[in-house]
Amino acid sequence: MIVFVKLILAHLITDFLLQPNSWIKVKEHKKHKSLYFYIDIALHFLLSWIFVGELSFGWFALILAIIHGFVAIIKLQYQTSKTKRNWFTVEQSLNTILILVIAFSYTKTSINFEALGNQFWIVITAVFFLTKPTSIIIKNIISIWTPENKSKDKSLQNAGNYIGVLERLFILIFILTGHFEAIGFLLAAKSIFRFGDLKEAKDRKLTEYVLIGTLLSFGIALLIGILVQLSLGFSF
């Protein structure tokens, strides 16, 4: 269902790529009184309508944006610093279900045809998902185990995040091009570079934390890569 894929892509771009942390902080403070809250709704409406590319989808895009805003209001109203991770999961799950319902309802009320460039939408959605959205998902999952940073060494700002994004994109490319063996070399290379730091740190919690994050990153990338490959009809 290519409409569903397009709406997921619009959601990923709007919720994760076009929304800086400064917007999120203002919305958490002012809630529905924040201008950014309404900008977010407007972006969801416009991108959903544009990506689907059908004039008749306008009303569906509007309903999607309004309900998205309603879900966001509930999250902003009831989440606390301790429950933020749980509310993030609930919000994203509800948005995914909402998008699925809207996509199904729209295709049932219009001519169902295969648009040109379906492969492009599938691949580009996977690429966007494996960047900032996946980083945020992993961060939320492992946040309960975040160890204290006892190291005095200064590292590049957000270097770990960019490394994770790059490794996931490499994995996606390797899967789509049929080079599964390269994924093993990538994991081995990262392990070698990380081994020295973890050995010097002598911190078991840090080692386990890094290992969980790495395996989650690789696992999600492998899953998305295989799903994309199957969706495109490639053979293993």
N, C-alpha and C positions, 0 to 999 in steps of 0.2 A: 504494500500500500504506500505508493510514493507520496501521497498527501501527508501521511503520518510522518514520513522521513523529513519532508520539507518543514513541517511544523516543529519537529524536534530540533532541527537545525536553527530555525528562527528563535526558539526558546533558549538554546545554548548560547547563541550570539548575544541575545538581549540580557539574559540573566547573569552570564559569566564574563563575556568579553567587553560589553559596552557599559558595564556597571562597575566603576572603580570603588575601592574600599571607602573612599570619602563619602560617596553617595550612601553606601550601606550604613555607615555610622550616623549620618544625618537622619536617615529613615528610622533607625532604631531609637533615636532620641525623640524625634518629632512625630513619628508614626504617620498617620494619614494627613497630618498637617504639612508634611514635607513636600516641596515641589518635585523632588526627585521621584517620589512615589507615583505621581501622575505621569511624569516623563517615562517611567518604566512601563506603565500600562499602555501609553501611546506607542512606544516602541514595539511592544508585543503585538499590538493591533496592526501597525504598519508593516512590520517585517513578515508577519504571518500572511497578510493579504498579498504582499508583493511576491513572496516566495511561491505561494500557490498559483498566482498569476491568472486568476479567474475573477471577473467582475462580480459574479454571483456569490463569491466566497466572502464578500464584505461583511454581511451580517454575522456569519459564523466567526469571522475574525474578531468582530466587536464583542460577541458573547464570550469568546475565549479570553479576550483581554480583561473583560469585566470580572469574570469568575477568577481569573488569575489574581487580580487585584484584591478580591474578597479573601482568597486563601492567604495572600501576603499580609493582609490586615490582621487576620486571626493569629498568624505566626508572630507578628510584631507586638501584638497586644499581650500574648500569654507567654512568650519565651522569656527565659532568664539566662543569666550567664552559665548556669549549670545545665540547663535544658536546651541550649542553643543547638547542640549537635543533633539531638533527637528531633527538634522542630525542623531543622534543615532536611533531614531524611523524610519527614512527613510531608513537608511542602513539595519537595521534588517528586515524591511518589504520587501525590494528588495531582500535580501538574501533568505528569506523564499519563495518568488515567484520563484526565480531562482532554488532553490532546488526542488520545486514542478515540474517545467518544466523539469528539468534534470531527475527526477525520472520517470515522465510520459513518456518522450522520450525513456528512457532506457527500461522500461517494454514493450513498444510497439515494440521494435526491438529485443526482446529476448524471450525465453520461460518463460512464466509466471507460477510460481509454488510457493506453500506455503512452505517456508523453516522451518525447525525445530527450535523451540525456539523463535517463534514470540512474545510470551507473555513476554519473557525476555527482548527483545528489547523495547517493549512498556513501560514496568515498569521502566527499567533503564533510558530511555529517560525522563520519567516523574520525576524521582528522581533527575537527573542532572538539569532539568529545574527549579525545585523548590529550588535549592540551590543558587548559585551565580547569574545565569541569572535573576531569579525573584527578587533578592535583588537589582540588578542594575536597572531593570525595575521600581520597586517601587521608588527607589531613584530618578530616572529621572522624574517620574510623580509628586512627591511631592516636588521636589527641588525648585519650585517657591514659596513655602510657608515656607521654612526653617526658624524657629525662631532663634533669638539670644540666645546663651547659656549664661545665667546669673548665672547659678549654679556654686558654687565653689567646690562642691563635685566631687571627682575623681571616675570615674567608670572604669571597666575593658575595655581594649582596644578591640574595635569591638564587645563588648558583645551584643549590640542590634542586630547586624547583625546575630550573631550565634543563638541568641534566635529566631529570625524570621525564620531562616533556619530550626531549630529543630521543631518549631511549625508547619511549613508547612509539614515536613516529617511525623510528628505524625498524622496530619490530613489525609494525603494520606494513611497511614497504617490503621487508623480507618475506612476510607471509604472502602478500599479493604477487610477488615475483617468484615464489616457490623456493626461496633460499632459507629453509628452516635451520640448516646447520649454522648460518650466520648468527642466529639468535643465541646459540650456545656460546659462540665466540664473544658475543657482546656481554653476556652474563659473566663469563670468565674474566673478561677484561675489567669489568667494573669491580668484580670481587678482588682482583689483584691490586687495583688502585686503592680500594677501601681497606684492604687487610692491614696495611701499615698504620693508618690512622687509628683503627680500632685496637690494634695491638698496643700502640703507645698509650692510648687512653686508659686501658686496663679497666674498662667499665662494662660489666656484663649487660646491664640494662640498656646502655647505649648500643651495644652490639645487637641485642635482640630487637631493639627499636628500629635500627637501620635494616636489619634482615626482614622484618615484617613489612616495612615500607617498600623495600625492593621487590619482594615476592608479590605484594599486592599490585605494584606498578606493572611488573612483567605479566602477572596473571590476567589483569584487566586488558592489557594490550593484546595478549594472545587470544583472549575470548572475543574481543571486538574484531581482531584481524580475521579469525576463522568465520565469524558471523558474516562479515563483509564478503569474504571469499565465497561462502555458500550463497549469499544473496546475488552475487554477480554471476554465479553459475560456473565458477572456476573449478577445476578438478585438482585433487591433492596429488 
